[in-house]
Every structure is written in C-alpha cells, then in structure tokens.
Amino acid sequence: MASARNRKGERMVSNTCTAARSMRRRGRDRIDSIKLPGKVTKGREQGGNDLDYFLAGTVDEVVDAWELVYRSYLRRGLIGPNPHGLHTVPQAVGPRTAVVFARRETRVVTTVSAYADGEGGLPLDAVFPDELNALREQGQHLVEIGLLAERHDRPGRSVDTLLEMMRFVFFYALGLGGDSIIVGVHPHHVKFYQRLIAFDPISDVRRYSAVRDHPVVLLQLEFARKLRRTPRYRGLSYFMEDPIDPHHFGARIRLIEDAIAGTPLAAHLTTRLDHEAETALPVANRSHALTG
C-alpha cells in the first residue's frame, strides 16, 4: 500500500514539475491561473494532536499567523517589540507567498510561510548572498521557508506536526516550479533537518541581524536529487505517501498592495521598510561568519 502511494506521489511530482516548467517558459505562474471555490486547504488529521491545517485565504488569516510569529520570536529574544504586534519580512509580502497554519479549535497554534524568489530576492540574501547567487547561476528556482512559530515553543514539539506543515510547503514549492527549498536554522537544529527531511547545509555559521544576530546556517533541499535517493529519508517518504495537488494552493491570498491596503499588515510593512531604509548597510556588512 505504501509503495502504491509513493508511486502516486512520484507521478504527481513528475507531472507537476513538467507543467510548472512549461508555464515558466510561457511567462505564467501555474497557480495564478487556477480558481477554486474554497479558501482553505485542510491537512490530514494527525492522531492525538487535535489540529486542523489551513492555507491562509484572507489577509486576516495571514495577520493571525504572523501575530503568532511575533509573540513567539519576542518570547525567544529574536526580535524587539513593535506597535503592530506582528512580525514578517518584506520579501514575504507578495503574490507568490503561501502562509500555512494550524488551529486547535479556533486558536492558531503553529504556522510556517513559503515565499518564492523574485526581483526583491529572499530574506536570507542578507546573510548568504554568495551561496544563493551561486544556486541561481546554476538555474535553480528557489523557495524560502521561514516565519515558523508555535504557540508555546515547547521542546517536545510533535514531529508529525512539523512534517505536516513541511508537507504543505514542499508541494507548494513544487507547484511553483521550484527546484530547491532553502531555510536558515540555528546550528543546533541542522542535524535534525538533515536526518528527518534530507536538507543539506551549504554554508558556515553566520550571524543574522534580522533576528538580533542569532547564529544561522543555510540549508538546501534539492528536489530532483533527493527524490532519486533510495531508501528515502523519513520526511520525504511521509510527503510522497500523501501528495497535495497544486490546484489546492490557488485559493491562497495574494499579498499584493491592493489586498493589504488599510490593514495592520500594511502599517507594519511601511514602518519596517522605513526603519530598514534609515539603518540600511551594504549586504556584506549585515552578515559575518562566527569566530571561535
């Protein structure tokens, strides 16, 4: 049974990658041409954790998710307070972002966002410009994941919950025609992502000014190479047993200027961009390797 599900997943991935490449050649985004009646994509149920998983379909849902990011990051000392009570990065506010979140009853309890590379680059360009430009020069289409948060940040976070969140962004990235997912993680978490989901570290340890100079390592998950490997890593096997048709992501909110105008998100973004303009430094000065 599992083998049959894996073969189904492989066919969907192959078809999705082929279609996405065709759409890119015609200068279109596969997802933007698809309209769905619903606004959410619900994940499969996870035994014992009572969570439902959704794709943000409104600005309000995005704000709810990024308010959780703000509280989580503030509690962990990654950011300082701001008057809007939410946290995001400018590159995440755009039409090719997907915000995934889980609820327990009516409360958002965990979230992750995925944003495709574009003219404005990616947040991690501030720390790893050479590494990311090298991938682009290889023809890689990149999707960054970030803004990962949980309500209580407990050490015993369910691996199944994390895998379910990652399953959504994995298939979202494939549907966009992505070649690799990238993520920046604390050095202590590198082995976890390597062993569970097959990410590869592709940088040394740097300080990330956006999170108060906490250390970060750049990880890459290259789809074509990793999906050919047998036996598969646990996380990739989990994804392929339950593939998500990219049509589901057509219901997501496009975070364009008209959609966010007059919302707390627009106010926060304006304040953040003004602050970054006042304190801007060359990219080379915003990141540096750790010593000692």
C-alpha positions as CSV (number, residue, x, y, z in Angstrom):
1,M,0.0,0.0,0.0
2,A,2.7,2.5,1.0
3,S,4.6,1.6,-2.2
4,A,1.5,2.4,-4.3
5,R,1.1,5.7,-2.6
6,N,4.7,6.5,-3.2
7,R,4.3,5.8,-6.9
8,K,1.2,8.0,-7.0
9,G,3.3,10.8,-5.3
10,E,6.1,10.3,-7.8
11,R,3.8,10.6,-10.8
12,M,2.2,13.8,-9.3
13,V,5.7,15.3,-8.7
14,S,6.8,14.4,-12.2
15,N,3.7,15.9,-13.8
16,T,3.8,19.0,-11.6
17,C,7.4,19.7,-12.4
18,T,6.9,19.3,-16.1
19,A,3.8,21.5,-16.1
20,A,5.5,24.2,-14.0
21,R,8.5,24.3,-16.3
22,S,6.1,24.7,-19.3
23,M,4.3,27.6,-17.6
24,R,7.6,29.3,-16.8
25,R,8.5,29.1,-20.5
26,R,5.2,30.9,-21.3
27,G,6.0,33.5,-18.6
28,R,3.0,32.5,-16.4
29,D,2.6,31.2,-12.9
30,R,0.8,27.9,-12.9
31,I,-1.1,28.6,-9.7
32,D,-2.3,32.0,-10.6
33,S,-4.5,30.6,-13.5
34,I,-6.4,28.2,-11.2
35,K,-9.6,29.3,-9.3
36,L,-11.1,27.1,-6.6
37,P,-14.4,27.5,-4.7
38,G,-12.9,27.2,-1.3
39,K,-10.4,29.3,0.5
40,V,-8.6,26.7,2.7
41,T,-6.7,23.5,2.3
42,K,-7.1,21.2,5.2
43,G,-4.3,18.7,6.1
44,R,-4.9,15.1,7.0
45,E,-5.8,14.5,10.6
46,Q,-2.9,13.7,13.0
47,G,-3.7,11.3,15.8
48,G,-3.7,12.8,19.2
49,N,-2.9,16.5,18.5
50,D,-6.4,17.7,17.5
51,L,-5.1,20.1,14.9
52,D,-6.6,21.2,11.6
53,Y,-4.3,22.6,8.9
54,F,-5.2,25.5,6.6
55,L,-3.9,27.7,3.8
56,A,-4.4,31.4,4.5
57,G,-7.1,32.7,2.2
58,T,-7.6,36.2,3.7
59,V,-5.3,38.9,5.0
60,D,-6.9,38.5,8.4
61,E,-5.7,34.9,8.5
62,V,-2.2,36.0,7.5
63,V,-2.2,38.6,10.3
64,D,-3.3,35.9,12.8
65,A,-0.5,33.7,11.7
66,W,2.2,36.4,11.8
67,E,0.9,37.7,15.2
68,L,1.8,34.2,16.5
69,V,5.2,34.6,14.9
70,Y,5.6,38.0,16.6
71,R,4.8,36.5,20.1
72,S,7.0,33.5,19.6
73,Y,10.0,35.5,18.3
74,L,9.6,38.1,21.0
75,R,9.5,35.5,23.7
76,R,12.6,33.9,22.4
77,G,14.5,37.1,22.1
78,L,14.8,37.1,18.3
79,I,13.1,40.5,17.8
80,G,12.1,43.5,19.8
81,P,8.6,44.8,20.4
82,N,6.7,46.8,17.7
83,P,3.4,48.7,17.9
84,H,1.6,46.4,15.5
85,G,2.1,43.1,17.3
86,L,3.0,41.1,14.2
87,H,6.2,40.1,12.5
88,T,7.1,39.4,8.9
89,V,9.8,40.2,6.3
90,P,9.2,42.4,3.3
91,Q,10.0,39.7,0.8
92,A,7.2,37.6,2.3
93,V,4.6,40.1,1.4
94,G,3.9,39.3,-2.3
95,P,1.8,37.3,-4.7
96,R,3.9,34.2,-4.5
97,T,3.7,33.6,-0.8
98,A,1.8,30.8,0.9
99,V,1.0,31.0,4.7
100,V,0.2,27.7,6.3
101,F,-1.2,27.5,9.8
102,A,-2.8,25.0,12.2
103,R,-5.6,25.6,14.6
104,R,-6.7,23.8,17.7
105,E,-10.4,24.7,17.8
106,T,-10.3,28.5,17.0
107,R,-6.7,29.3,18.1
108,V,-3.8,29.4,15.7
109,V,-1.1,27.2,17.3
110,T,1.6,26.9,14.7
111,T,2.5,28.4,11.3
112,V,5.1,28.5,8.5
113,S,5.4,30.6,5.4
114,A,6.9,29.9,2.0
115,Y,8.0,32.6,-0.5
116,A,9.3,32.3,-4.0
117,D,12.4,34.0,-5.2
118,G,11.8,37.2,-7.2
119,E,13.1,40.6,-8.1
120,G,13.4,41.6,-4.4
121,G,15.4,38.5,-3.6
122,L,14.9,36.4,-0.5
123,P,15.3,37.3,3.2
124,L,18.3,35.1,3.5
125,D,20.1,37.1,0.8
126,A,21.0,39.4,3.6
127,V,23.2,36.7,5.2
128,F,24.1,34.3,2.4
129,P,24.2,36.4,-0.9
130,D,27.1,34.4,-2.4
131,E,25.6,31.0,-1.7
132,L,22.2,31.9,-3.0
133,N,23.5,33.6,-6.1
134,A,25.6,30.5,-6.9
135,L,22.4,28.4,-6.8
136,R,20.7,30.9,-9.1
137,E,23.6,30.8,-11.5
138,Q,23.1,27.0,-11.7
139,G,19.5,27.7,-12.8
140,Q,17.9,26.9,-9.5
141,H,14.4,28.3,-8.8
142,L,14.4,28.9,-5.1
143,V,11.6,28.9,-2.5
144,E,12.5,30.0,1.1
145,I,10.6,28.8,4.1
146,G,10.5,30.8,7.3
147,L,8.4,32.6,9.9
148,L,8.0,29.2,11.6
149,A,6.4,29.5,15.0
150,E,4.5,27.6,17.6
151,R,2.3,28.9,20.4
152,H,4.4,27.6,23.3
153,D,7.7,26.6,21.6
154,R,7.8,23.6,23.7
155,P,10.9,21.3,23.3
156,G,8.6,18.3,22.7
157,R,7.1,19.8,19.5
158,S,5.4,17.0,17.6
159,V,7.5,15.7,14.7
160,D,4.3,14.8,13.0
161,T,3.0,18.4,13.2
162,L,6.2,19.7,11.8
163,L,6.2,17.1,9.0
164,E,2.6,18.1,8.1
165,M,3.5,21.8,7.9
166,M,6.5,20.9,5.8
167,R,4.4,18.7,3.5
168,F,2.3,21.7,2.6
169,V,5.3,24.0,1.7
170,F,7.0,21.1,-0.1
171,F,4.2,20.7,-2.6
172,Y,3.6,24.4,-2.8
173,A,7.2,24.9,-3.9
174,L,6.9,22.1,-6.4
175,G,3.7,23.6,-7.8
176,L,5.6,26.9,-8.3
177,G,8.2,25.1,-10.4
178,G,10.8,25.3,-7.6
179,D,14.0,23.3,-7.7
180,S,15.0,23.8,-4.1
181,I,13.7,24.8,-0.7
182,I,16.1,26.8,1.4
183,V,15.8,27.6,5.1
184,G,18.0,29.2,7.7
185,V,18.2,27.3,11.0
186,H,20.1,27.5,14.3
187,P,23.2,25.4,14.2
188,H,21.8,23.2,16.9
189,H,18.9,22.2,14.6
190,V,21.0,21.3,11.5
191,K,21.3,17.6,12.2
192,F,17.5,17.3,12.8
193,Y,16.7,18.8,9.4
194,Q,19.4,16.7,7.8
195,R,18.2,13.4,9.2
196,L,14.5,13.9,9.0
197,I,13.9,15.8,5.8
198,A,17.2,15.4,3.9
199,F,18.3,19.1,3.9
200,D,22.0,19.8,3.2
201,P,24.0,22.5,5.0
202,I,25.6,24.7,2.4
203,S,27.2,27.5,4.4
204,D,29.2,28.1,7.5
205,V,27.6,29.7,10.6
206,R,26.7,33.3,10.3
207,R,25.1,36.0,12.5
208,Y,21.6,37.1,11.3
209,S,20.9,40.7,12.0
210,A,17.2,40.3,11.4
211,V,17.0,38.1,14.5
212,R,19.3,40.1,16.7
213,D,22.5,38.5,15.5
214,H,21.5,34.9,16.4
215,P,23.5,32.3,14.6
216,V,22.2,30.7,11.5
217,V,23.2,28.0,8.9
218,L,21.8,27.9,5.4
219,L,20.2,24.6,4.4
220,Q,19.0,23.4,0.9
221,L,16.6,20.7,-0.1
222,E,17.1,20.0,-3.8
223,F,14.1,18.1,-5.1
224,A,15.4,16.2,-8.1
225,R,18.5,14.8,-6.4
226,K,16.9,13.9,-3.1
227,L,13.8,12.3,-4.6
228,R,16.0,9.9,-6.6
229,R,17.7,8.6,-3.5
230,T,16.6,5.2,-2.1
231,P,15.7,4.5,0.5
232,R,14.2,7.9,1.1
233,Y,14.5,9.9,4.3
234,R,11.6,9.7,6.6
235,G,10.3,13.1,5.9
236,L,10.3,12.7,2.1
237,S,8.6,9.4,2.4
238,Y,5.9,11.0,4.5
239,F,5.4,13.7,1.9
240,M,5.2,11.3,-1.0
241,E,2.7,9.0,0.7
242,D,0.2,11.8,0.7
243,P,0.8,14.3,-2.2
244,I,-1.1,17.5,-2.5
245,D,-2.4,18.6,-5.9
246,P,-1.0,22.1,-6.6
247,H,-4.5,23.3,-7.5
248,H,-5.3,23.5,-3.8
249,F,-2.9,26.4,-3.5
250,G,-4.9,28.5,-5.9
251,A,-7.1,29.6,-3.0
252,R,-4.3,31.4,-1.2
253,I,-4.4,35.1,-0.6
254,R,-2.2,37.1,-2.9
255,L,-0.5,39.6,-0.7
256,I,-0.5,42.5,-3.3
257,E,-0.7,46.2,-2.4
258,D,-4.5,46.4,-3.1
259,A,-5.2,43.4,-0.9
260,I,-3.3,44.6,2.1
261,A,-4.2,48.3,1.9
262,G,-5.6,49.7,5.2
263,T,-4.7,46.5,7.2
264,P,-2.3,46.1,10.1
265,L,0.0,44.3,7.8
266,A,0.3,47.3,5.5
267,A,1.0,49.6,8.5
268,H,3.6,47.2,9.9
269,L,5.3,46.8,6.5
270,T,5.5,50.6,6.0
271,T,7.1,51.0,9.4
272,R,9.6,48.2,8.9
273,L,10.6,49.5,5.4
274,D,11.1,53.0,6.7
275,H,13.3,51.7,9.6
276,E,15.3,49.5,7.2
277,A,15.9,52.4,4.9
278,E,17.2,54.5,7.8
279,T,19.5,51.8,9.1
280,A,20.5,50.1,5.8
281,L,24.0,48.7,5.4
282,P,25.6,47.0,2.5
283,V,24.8,43.3,2.4
284,A,28.5,42.5,3.1
285,N,28.2,44.4,6.4
286,R,25.0,42.8,7.5
287,S,26.4,39.3,7.9
288,H,29.6,37.8,9.1
289,A,31.0,34.4,9.9
290,L,31.1,33.4,13.5
291,T,34.6,33.0,15.0
292,G,35.6,30.9,17.9
